Amino acid sequence: MKYQHIFFDLDGTLTDSADGIVNSVRYALEKQGIVPPAREQLLPFVGPPLLDSFHKYYGMDREQGMQAIEAYREYFTDRGWKENSVYEGIPEVLKQLKDAGAHLYIATSKPEPFAKRIAEHFGLAGYFDRIAGATLDERITGKGQVIQMLLEELADIPVSQIVMVGDREHDVLGAKEHGIACVGVLYGYGNRKELEQAQAMTICPTPEALLTCL
């Protein structure tokens, strides 16, 4: 196996988390006095850091964005994290990679405590050497920052042995910041054009195809 260390995105790569995220965003917008749009218009919130998305789509400054995030977490902590499911085939892929000697990690822009809770709830935590995510104080949010945190912990591992797997351009670009290749997946929330423009190393259509792509 070329890559001995594999970083996985969480939302849209390991789990289908759109319902929980969209419902949490709707709740946050309503708390801010904003009438939320249709579900499809909120799907771009799946993946990127929340503060960036509230600024990009609703023009919120940092203070407003942090208030929205606080409301988002009210809903997400209570029930949004459970409005989620593991993609079919993912546990089998993780098991085969682990059995082949790979070291697996989660690198997500979701706050680390939530990522750990989700991975444990769905029986995925045991496959991973480390579950790394954003900090609740928004000090670490972007995918590049999370990857950097992991790389600092894996300082003895050459980047040539590491690959990122994710469904959005943020995964590809975050990996590129650190000279890491990225495999894009099409079963999540991104699309082929987005991943190609970000220059993903290769693109996999299904979870099962990851075994070949990697």
C-alpha positions as CSV (number, residue, x, y, z in Angstrom):
1,M,0.0,0.0,0.0
2,K,1.5,3.3,-1.1
3,Y,-0.1,5.4,1.7
4,Q,0.3,4.0,5.2
5,H,-1.5,6.9,6.8
6,I,-5.0,7.9,5.6
7,F,-6.8,11.1,6.8
8,F,-10.6,10.8,6.4
9,D,-13.1,13.7,6.3
10,L,-16.2,12.9,8.3
11,D,-19.3,14.7,6.9
12,G,-20.0,13.5,3.4
13,T,-17.2,11.0,3.4
14,L,-17.8,8.6,6.3
15,T,-21.4,9.7,7.2
16,D,-24.4,11.2,5.6
17,S,-24.9,14.1,8.0
18,A,-26.9,16.6,5.9
19,D,-30.1,16.4,7.9
20,G,-28.6,17.1,11.2
21,I,-26.4,20.0,9.9
22,V,-29.2,21.6,7.9
23,N,-31.7,21.3,10.7
24,S,-29.1,22.9,13.1
25,V,-28.5,25.7,10.6
26,R,-32.3,26.3,10.3
27,Y,-32.6,26.5,14.0
28,A,-29.7,29.0,14.2
29,L,-31.1,31.2,11.6
30,E,-34.5,31.3,13.2
31,K,-32.9,32.2,16.5
32,Q,-31.2,35.1,14.6
33,G,-34.6,36.2,13.3
34,I,-33.9,35.0,9.7
35,V,-36.4,32.9,7.8
36,P,-34.5,29.9,6.6
37,P,-34.6,28.9,3.0
38,A,-35.4,25.5,1.5
39,R,-33.2,22.5,2.6
40,E,-31.3,22.4,-0.7
41,Q,-30.1,26.0,-0.3
42,L,-28.5,25.1,3.1
43,L,-26.6,22.1,1.8
44,P,-23.5,24.2,1.2
45,F,-23.1,24.4,5.0
46,V,-22.2,20.7,5.0
47,G,-18.4,20.5,5.2
48,P,-16.9,24.0,5.5
49,P,-16.3,25.8,8.8
50,L,-19.6,27.3,10.1
51,L,-18.2,30.7,10.8
52,D,-17.1,31.0,7.2
53,S,-20.5,29.8,5.9
54,F,-22.5,32.2,8.1
55,H,-20.4,35.1,6.8
56,K,-20.4,33.9,3.1
57,Y,-24.2,33.3,2.8
58,Y,-25.6,35.7,5.4
59,G,-23.0,38.4,5.7
60,M,-22.6,37.9,9.4
61,D,-19.6,39.4,11.1
62,R,-17.6,37.4,13.7
63,E,-19.8,38.3,16.7
64,Q,-23.0,37.5,14.8
65,G,-21.5,34.3,13.4
66,M,-20.5,33.2,16.9
67,Q,-24.0,33.8,18.1
68,A,-25.3,31.7,15.3
69,I,-22.9,29.0,16.0
70,E,-23.9,29.0,19.7
71,A,-27.6,28.5,18.6
72,Y,-26.5,25.8,16.0
73,R,-24.8,23.9,18.8
74,E,-27.9,24.0,21.0
75,Y,-29.8,22.0,18.4
76,F,-26.8,19.9,17.3
77,T,-25.8,18.8,20.8
78,D,-29.4,17.8,21.6
79,R,-30.4,15.9,18.5
80,G,-28.7,17.1,15.3
81,W,-25.6,14.8,15.8
82,K,-27.9,11.8,15.7
83,E,-29.7,12.9,12.5
84,N,-26.9,11.1,10.6
85,S,-26.1,7.7,9.1
86,V,-22.9,5.9,8.0
87,Y,-22.6,5.4,4.2
88,E,-23.2,1.8,3.1
89,G,-19.9,0.0,2.7
90,I,-17.8,2.4,4.8
91,P,-17.2,0.0,7.8
92,E,-16.1,-2.7,5.4
93,V,-13.7,-0.4,3.6
94,L,-12.2,0.8,6.9
95,K,-11.8,-2.7,8.1
96,Q,-10.0,-3.8,5.0
97,L,-7.7,-0.8,5.1
98,K,-6.9,-1.5,8.8
99,D,-6.3,-5.2,8.1
100,A,-3.9,-4.2,5.4
101,G,-1.8,-2.3,7.9
102,A,-2.9,1.3,7.2
103,H,-3.2,3.8,10.0
104,L,-6.5,5.7,9.8
105,Y,-7.4,9.1,11.2
106,I,-10.4,11.5,11.0
107,A,-9.6,15.1,10.0
108,T,-12.8,17.1,10.2
109,S,-13.9,20.8,10.5
110,K,-16.6,19.6,12.9
111,P,-15.7,20.3,16.5
112,E,-13.6,17.4,17.8
113,P,-16.0,16.4,20.7
114,F,-18.9,16.0,18.3
115,A,-16.7,14.0,15.8
116,K,-15.7,11.6,18.6
117,R,-19.3,11.2,19.8
118,I,-20.5,10.5,16.3
119,A,-17.7,8.0,15.5
120,E,-18.3,6.2,18.8
121,H,-22.1,6.2,18.3
122,F,-21.9,4.6,14.9
123,G,-19.2,2.1,15.9
124,L,-16.4,3.7,13.8
125,A,-14.1,5.0,16.5
126,G,-12.2,1.7,16.8
127,Y,-10.8,2.0,13.3
128,F,-9.0,5.2,13.9
129,D,-5.7,6.0,15.6
130,R,-6.8,9.6,16.2
131,I,-10.0,11.6,15.7
132,A,-9.0,15.2,15.1
133,G,-11.4,18.1,14.6
134,A,-12.0,21.8,15.1
135,T,-11.9,23.5,18.5
136,L,-15.0,24.8,20.1
137,D,-13.5,28.2,20.6
138,E,-13.0,28.5,16.8
139,R,-9.2,28.7,17.2
140,I,-8.8,25.8,14.8
141,T,-11.5,25.6,12.2
142,G,-10.3,25.1,8.6
143,K,-9.3,21.7,7.2
144,G,-5.8,22.9,6.6
145,Q,-5.5,23.8,10.3
146,V,-6.8,20.4,11.4
147,I,-4.4,18.7,9.1
148,Q,-1.6,20.7,10.4
149,M,-2.5,19.7,14.0
150,L,-2.4,16.0,12.9
151,L,0.9,16.5,11.1
152,E,2.5,18.0,14.2
153,E,1.5,14.8,16.1
154,L,2.9,12.7,13.3
155,A,6.1,14.6,12.8
156,D,8.2,11.5,12.0
157,I,5.9,10.5,9.1
158,P,6.9,11.7,5.6
159,V,4.0,13.4,3.8
160,S,4.6,11.1,0.9
161,Q,3.0,8.3,3.1
162,I,-0.1,10.4,3.9
163,V,-3.2,10.9,1.8
164,M,-6.5,12.8,2.5
165,V,-9.9,11.5,1.6
166,G,-12.8,13.9,1.3
167,D,-15.8,15.0,-0.7
168,R,-15.3,18.8,-0.9
169,E,-12.8,21.2,-2.3
170,H,-11.9,22.2,1.2
171,D,-10.4,18.7,1.8
172,V,-8.3,18.9,-1.4
173,L,-7.1,22.5,-0.7
174,G,-6.4,21.8,2.9
175,A,-4.3,18.8,2.0
176,K,-2.5,20.8,-0.7
177,E,-1.4,23.4,1.9
178,H,0.8,20.7,3.4
179,G,1.9,18.9,0.3
180,I,-0.5,16.0,0.8
181,A,-2.4,14.3,-2.0
182,C,-6.2,14.0,-1.8
183,V,-8.6,11.5,-3.1
184,G,-12.0,13.0,-3.8
185,V,-15.3,11.1,-3.4
186,L,-18.5,11.6,-5.4
187,Y,-21.0,10.0,-3.0
188,G,-20.9,13.0,-0.6
189,Y,-21.8,16.7,-1.0
190,G,-19.3,17.8,-3.6
191,N,-19.2,17.1,-7.3
192,R,-16.7,16.1,-9.9
193,K,-16.2,19.7,-11.2
194,E,-15.5,21.0,-7.8
195,L,-13.0,18.3,-7.0
196,E,-11.3,18.5,-10.4
197,Q,-10.9,22.2,-10.1
198,A,-9.3,21.8,-6.7
199,Q,-7.0,19.2,-8.3
200,A,-7.8,16.1,-6.4
201,M,-5.3,13.3,-7.2
202,T,-8.1,10.9,-8.2
203,I,-11.9,10.7,-7.8
204,C,-13.8,7.7,-6.5
205,P,-17.5,7.2,-7.2
206,T,-18.3,4.9,-4.3
207,P,-17.0,3.9,-0.9
208,E,-16.0,0.5,-2.3
209,A,-13.9,2.2,-5.0
210,L,-11.7,3.7,-2.3
211,L,-9.9,0.4,-1.9
212,T,-8.7,0.7,-5.5
213,C,-8.1,4.4,-5.4
214,L,-5.9,4.1,-2.4
